[in-house]
Amino acid sequence: MTSMNITIALISPLVALTVAFFGIRRSNQSDKVRAFFEMYDKYLKAEVRAGRKMIHLHVSGKTAEDLKSLDKEVLSSAAYTLAVMNAIAIACAGNHVDTRLIARSMGRSYVSTITAAAIFIQQLEHTRGYRPYIYAEQLSRELVRHHNISPPNDRETSIQS
């Protein structure tokens, strides 16, 4: 073997590994972006938007006793919305969606909705015996701590979520 053949034999695997690494990395990033758009689409669906609005209008600031008198449709809509938000948070926790994209696109709305639903989540925990949306709550805390997102202070702004 000539020195040229030896050099090629030694360098080829390194080039192949480098190309494979960047190809996988690029594929992984595009998968994350695709997953983000799927989650974002779910977040913007009419049912979820209506649920966020109901949480801000009918759940926020209420007591556990007040929640007992709410219409089942309001509670069901709130629960569905929180389940979608929990799915988004699970995708972030599993590193399938970039949390920075969530923070930039829906962070404030996300945090304000989870904040507004706190009493509802506590009531569900009391009723069911477990906390059903812990991933959504964890993502909300992460968005506040690491992405400097805070819920709106005035009620009118939070209703637009």
Phi and psi restraints in degrees (value plus and minus 20) as a CYANA .aco file:
   2 THR   PHI    -105.2   -65.2
   2 THR   PSI     146.1   186.1
   3 SER   PHI     -84.1   -44.1
   3 SER   PSI     -49.9    -9.9
   4 MET   PHI     -86.0   -46.0
   4 MET   PSI     -63.5   -23.5
   5 ASN   PHI     -84.4   -44.4
   5 ASN   PSI     -59.6   -19.6
   6 ILE   PHI     -84.9   -44.9
   6 ILE   PSI     -64.3   -24.3
   7 THR   PHI     -81.3   -41.3
   7 THR   PSI     -65.0   -25.0
   8 ILE   PHI     -84.6   -44.6
   8 ILE   PSI     -60.6   -20.6
   9 ALA   PHI     -83.6   -43.6
   9 ALA   PSI     -54.0   -14.0
  10 LEU   PHI    -100.9   -60.9
  10 LEU   PSI     -55.9   -15.9
  11 ILE   PHI    -102.6   -62.6
  11 ILE   PSI     -54.1   -14.1
  12 SER   PHI     -73.4   -33.4
  12 SER   PSI     -67.4   -27.4
  13 PRO   PHI     -82.5   -42.5
  13 PRO   PSI     -56.1   -16.1
  14 LEU   PHI     -85.5   -45.5
  14 LEU   PSI     -62.1   -22.1
  15 VAL   PHI     -84.2   -44.2
  15 VAL   PSI     -63.8   -23.8
  16 ALA   PHI     -81.9   -41.9
  16 ALA   PSI     -63.1   -23.1
  17 LEU   PHI     -84.0   -44.0
  17 LEU   PSI     -61.8   -21.8
  18 THR   PHI     -83.0   -43.0
  18 THR   PSI     -66.9   -26.9
  19 VAL   PHI     -82.8   -42.8
  19 VAL   PSI     -63.0   -23.0
  20 ALA   PHI     -83.3   -43.3
  20 ALA   PSI     -63.7   -23.7
  21 PHE   PHI     -79.1   -39.1
  21 PHE   PSI     -71.3   -31.3
  22 PHE   PHI     -89.5   -49.5
  22 PHE   PSI     -51.6   -11.6
  23 GLY   PHI     -86.4   -46.4
  23 GLY   PSI     -65.3   -25.3
  24 ILE   PHI     -84.7   -44.7
  24 ILE   PSI     -63.4   -23.4
  25 ARG   PHI     -81.5   -41.5
  25 ARG   PSI     -65.1   -25.1
  26 ARG   PHI     -83.9   -43.9
  26 ARG   PSI     -61.3   -21.3
  27 SER   PHI     -83.1   -43.1
  27 SER   PSI     -63.3   -23.3
  28 ASN   PHI     -81.4   -41.4
  28 ASN   PSI     -62.5   -22.5
  29 GLN   PHI     -85.7   -45.7
  29 GLN   PSI     -61.6   -21.6
  30 SER   PHI     -88.1   -48.1
  30 SER   PSI     -54.5   -14.5
  31 ASP   PHI     -82.6   -42.6
  31 ASP   PSI     -60.7   -20.7
  32 LYS   PHI     -84.7   -44.7
  32 LYS   PSI     -60.9   -20.9
  33 VAL   PHI     -85.6   -45.6
  33 VAL   PSI     -63.4   -23.4
  34 ARG   PHI     -81.4   -41.4
  34 ARG   PSI     -64.5   -24.5
  35 ALA   PHI     -83.3   -43.3
  35 ALA   PSI     -58.3   -18.3
  36 PHE   PHI     -79.6   -39.6
  36 PHE   PSI     -68.0   -28.0
  37 PHE   PHI     -83.6   -43.6
  37 PHE   PSI     -54.3   -14.3
  38 GLU   PHI     -84.8   -44.8
  38 GLU   PSI     -63.9   -23.9
  39 MET   PHI     -86.6   -46.6
  39 MET   PSI     -62.2   -22.2
  40 TYR   PHI     -83.0   -43.0
  40 TYR   PSI     -59.6   -19.6
  41 ASP   PHI     -81.5   -41.5
  41 ASP   PSI     -62.2   -22.2
  42 LYS   PHI     -84.1   -44.1
  42 LYS   PSI     -60.5   -20.5
  43 TYR   PHI     -84.3   -44.3
  43 TYR   PSI     -50.7   -10.7
  44 LEU   PHI    -112.2   -72.2
  44 LEU   PSI     -23.5    16.5
  45 LYS   PHI     -78.7   -38.7
  45 LYS   PSI     129.5   169.5
  46 ALA   PHI     -75.9   -35.9
  46 ALA   PSI     -61.5   -21.5
  47 GLU   PHI     -83.9   -43.9
  47 GLU   PSI     -59.1   -19.1
  48 VAL   PHI     -93.4   -53.4
  48 VAL   PSI     -60.1   -20.1
  49 ARG   PHI     -81.5   -41.5
  49 ARG   PSI     -63.6   -23.6
  50 ALA   PHI     -83.1   -43.1
  50 ALA   PSI     -59.9   -19.9
  51 GLY   PHI     -83.9   -43.9
  51 GLY   PSI     -61.1   -21.1
  52 ARG   PHI     -82.8   -42.8
  52 ARG   PSI     -61.5   -21.5
  53 LYS   PHI     -83.6   -43.6
  53 LYS   PSI     -63.0   -23.0
  54 MET   PHI     -83.2   -43.2
  54 MET   PSI     -59.4   -19.4
  55 ILE   PHI     -79.9   -39.9
  55 ILE   PSI     -66.0   -26.0
  56 HIS   PHI     -89.3   -49.3
  56 HIS   PSI     -57.2   -17.2
  57 LEU   PHI    -101.3   -61.3
  57 LEU   PSI     -60.9   -20.9
  58 HIS   PHI    -131.3   -91.3
  58 HIS   PSI     -37.0     3.0
  59 VAL   PHI    -128.2   -88.2
  59 VAL   PSI     -62.9   -22.9
  60 SER   PHI     -76.1   -36.1
  60 SER   PSI     109.2   149.2
  61 GLY   PHI      60.2   100.2
  61 GLY   PSI     -18.4    21.6
  62 LYS   PHI    -107.1   -67.1
  62 LYS   PSI     144.0   184.0
  63 THR   PHI    -116.9   -76.9
  63 THR   PSI     150.0   190.0
  64 ALA   PHI     -80.8   -40.8
  64 ALA   PSI     -55.5   -15.5
  65 GLU   PHI     -86.3   -46.3
  65 GLU   PSI     -60.0   -20.0
  66 ASP   PHI     -81.5   -41.5
  66 ASP   PSI     -58.1   -18.1
  67 LEU   PHI     -83.1   -43.1
  67 LEU   PSI     -51.3   -11.3
  68 LYS   PHI     -84.7   -44.7
  68 LYS   PSI     -46.2    -6.2
  69 SER   PHI    -113.5   -73.5
  69 SER   PSI     -20.7    19.3
  70 LEU   PHI     -92.7   -52.7
  70 LEU   PSI     129.3   169.3
  71 ASP   PHI     -80.0   -40.0
  71 ASP   PSI     120.5   160.5
  72 LYS   PHI     -79.7   -39.7
  72 LYS   PSI     -51.8   -11.8
  73 GLU   PHI     -84.3   -44.3
  73 GLU   PSI     -59.8   -19.8
  74 VAL   PHI     -84.2   -44.2
  74 VAL   PSI     -66.3   -26.3
  75 LEU   PHI     -85.8   -45.8
  75 LEU   PSI     -60.0   -20.0
  76 SER   PHI     -85.8   -45.8
  76 SER   PSI     -62.6   -22.6
  77 SER   PHI     -83.6   -43.6
  77 SER   PSI     -62.3   -22.3
  78 ALA   PHI     -83.0   -43.0
  78 ALA   PSI     -63.3   -23.3
  79 ALA   PHI     -84.3   -44.3
  79 ALA   PSI     -61.8   -21.8
  80 TYR   PHI     -83.4   -43.4
  80 TYR   PSI     -65.2   -25.2
  81 THR   PHI     -79.5   -39.5
  81 THR   PSI     -65.5   -25.5
  82 LEU   PHI     -86.0   -46.0
  82 LEU   PSI     -52.5   -12.5
  83 ALA   PHI     -85.9   -45.9
  83 ALA   PSI     -61.1   -21.1
  84 VAL   PHI     -84.1   -44.1
  84 VAL   PSI     -63.3   -23.3
  85 MET   PHI     -84.4   -44.4
  85 MET   PSI     -55.7   -15.7
  86 ASN   PHI     -86.3   -46.3
  86 ASN   PSI     -58.3   -18.3
  87 ALA   PHI     -83.7   -43.7
  87 ALA   PSI     -59.3   -19.3
  88 ILE   PHI     -81.3   -41.3
  88 ILE   PSI     -64.6   -24.6
  89 ALA   PHI     -85.5   -45.5
  89 ALA   PSI     -57.1   -17.1
  90 ILE   PHI     -85.2   -45.2
  90 ILE   PSI     -60.6   -20.6
  91 ALA   PHI     -81.8   -41.8
  91 ALA   PSI     -58.8   -18.8
  92 CYS   PHI     -87.7   -47.7
  92 CYS   PSI     -64.6   -24.6
  93 ALA   PHI     -82.7   -42.7
  93 ALA   PSI     -54.2   -14.2
  94 GLY   PHI    -102.9   -62.9
  94 GLY   PSI     -15.9    24.1
  95 ASN   PHI      42.7    82.7
  95 ASN   PSI      10.1    50.1
  96 HIS   PHI    -112.8   -72.8
  96 HIS   PSI     -39.4     0.6
  97 VAL   PHI    -151.4  -111.4
  97 VAL   PSI     117.0   157.0
  98 ASP   PHI     -94.9   -54.9
  98 ASP   PSI      98.7   138.7
  99 THR   PHI     -80.1   -40.1
  99 THR   PSI     -49.5    -9.5
 100 ARG   PHI     -83.1   -43.1
 100 ARG   PSI     -56.8   -16.8
 101 LEU   PHI     -85.4   -45.4
 101 LEU   PSI     -60.1   -20.1
 102 ILE   PHI     -83.3   -43.3
 102 ILE   PSI     -65.7   -25.7
 103 ALA   PHI     -79.3   -39.3
 103 ALA   PSI     -65.1   -25.1
 104 ARG   PHI     -93.4   -53.4
 104 ARG   PSI     -51.8   -11.8
 105 SER   PHI    -116.3   -76.3
 105 SER   PSI     -56.2   -16.2
 106 MET   PHI    -158.2  -118.2
 106 MET   PSI      -8.2    31.8
 107 GLY   PHI     -75.5   -35.5
 107 GLY   PSI     -70.3   -30.3
 108 ARG   PHI     -85.3   -45.3
 108 ARG   PSI     -64.0   -24.0
 109 SER   PHI     -81.6   -41.6
 109 SER   PSI     -63.1   -23.1
 110 TYR   PHI     -80.3   -40.3
 110 TYR   PSI     -71.4   -31.4
 111 VAL   PHI     -83.1   -43.1
 111 VAL   PSI     -63.8   -23.8
 112 SER   PHI     -86.0   -46.0
 112 SER   PSI     -55.3   -15.3
 113 THR   PHI     -89.4   -49.4
 113 THR   PSI     -64.1   -24.1
 114 ILE   PHI     -83.8   -43.8
 114 ILE   PSI     -60.1   -20.1
 115 THR   PHI     -83.0   -43.0
 115 THR   PSI     -64.9   -24.9
 116 ALA   PHI     -85.3   -45.3
 116 ALA   PSI     -48.9    -8.9
 117 ALA   PHI    -110.2   -70.2
 117 ALA   PSI     -16.3    23.7
 118 ALA   PHI     -73.7   -33.7
 118 ALA   PSI     -66.5   -26.5
 119 ILE   PHI     -86.7   -46.7
 119 ILE   PSI     -55.8   -15.8
 120 PHE   PHI     -84.9   -44.9
 120 PHE   PSI     -63.4   -23.4
 121 ILE   PHI     -83.8   -43.8
 121 ILE   PSI     -61.2   -21.2
 122 GLN   PHI     -83.1   -43.1
 122 GLN   PSI     -60.8   -20.8
 123 GLN   PHI     -84.0   -44.0
 123 GLN   PSI     -61.5   -21.5
 124 LEU   PHI     -83.4   -43.4
 124 LEU   PSI     -60.2   -20.2
 125 GLU   PHI     -81.0   -41.0
 125 GLU   PSI     -63.5   -23.5
 126 HIS   PHI     -83.7   -43.7
 126 HIS   PSI     -61.2   -21.2
 127 THR   PHI     -93.2   -53.2
 127 THR   PSI     -65.8   -25.8
 128 ARG   PHI    -108.3   -68.3
 128 ARG   PSI     -44.2    -4.2
 129 GLY   PHI      70.5   110.5
 129 GLY   PSI     -15.2    24.8
 130 TYR   PHI    -170.1  -130.1
 130 TYR   PSI     139.5   179.5
 131 ARG   PHI    -111.6   -71.6
 131 ARG   PSI      89.9   129.9
 132 PRO   PHI     -96.8   -56.8
 132 PRO   PSI     -41.4    -1.4
 133 TYR   PHI    -142.4  -102.4
 133 TYR   PSI      25.9    65.9
 134 ILE   PHI     -86.2   -46.2
 134 ILE   PSI     -52.7   -12.7
 135 TYR   PHI     -86.8   -46.8
 135 TYR   PSI     -60.4   -20.4
 136 ALA   PHI     -83.5   -43.5
 136 ALA   PSI     -60.3   -20.3
 137 GLU   PHI     -86.7   -46.7
 137 GLU   PSI     -60.8   -20.8
 138 GLN   PHI     -84.2   -44.2
 138 GLN   PSI     -62.8   -22.8
 139 LEU   PHI     -83.7   -43.7
 139 LEU   PSI     -60.5   -20.5
 140 SER   PHI     -79.7   -39.7
 140 SER   PSI     -65.2   -25.2
 141 ARG   PHI     -83.1   -43.1
 141 ARG   PSI     -60.1   -20.1
 142 GLU   PHI     -83.8   -43.8
 142 GLU   PSI     -61.3   -21.3
 143 LEU   PHI     -83.2   -43.2
 143 LEU   PSI     -57.4   -17.4
 144 VAL   PHI     -89.3   -49.3
 144 VAL   PSI     -67.3   -27.3
 145 ARG   PHI     -93.1   -53.1
 145 ARG   PSI     -66.3   -26.3
 146 HIS   PHI    -122.9   -82.9
 146 HIS   PSI     -31.9     8.1
 147 HIS   PHI    -143.7  -103.7
 147 HIS   PSI     -10.9    29.1
 148 ASN   PHI      33.4    73.4
 148 ASN   PSI      21.3    61.3
 149 ILE   PHI    -124.2   -84.2
 149 ILE   PSI     111.5   151.5
 150 SER   PHI    -148.6  -108.6
 150 SER   PSI     132.4   172.4
 151 PRO   PHI     -87.8   -47.8
 151 PRO   PSI     134.3   174.3
 152 PRO   PHI     -83.3   -43.3
 152 PRO   PSI     130.4   170.4
 153 ASN   PHI    -104.0   -64.0
 153 ASN   PSI     -55.0   -15.0
 154 ASP   PHI    -116.9   -76.9
 154 ASP   PSI     125.3   165.3
 155 ARG   PHI     -82.3   -42.3
 155 ARG   PSI     -58.0   -18.0
 156 GLU   PHI     -80.9   -40.9
 156 GLU   PSI     -62.3   -22.3
 157 THR   PHI     -86.7   -46.7
 157 THR   PSI     -59.5   -19.5
 158 SER   PHI     -89.5   -49.5
 158 SER   PSI     -46.3    -6.3
 159 ILE   PHI     -86.7   -46.7
 159 ILE   PSI     -48.1    -8.1
 160 GLN   PHI     -92.5   -52.5
 160 GLN   PSI     -28.6    11.4
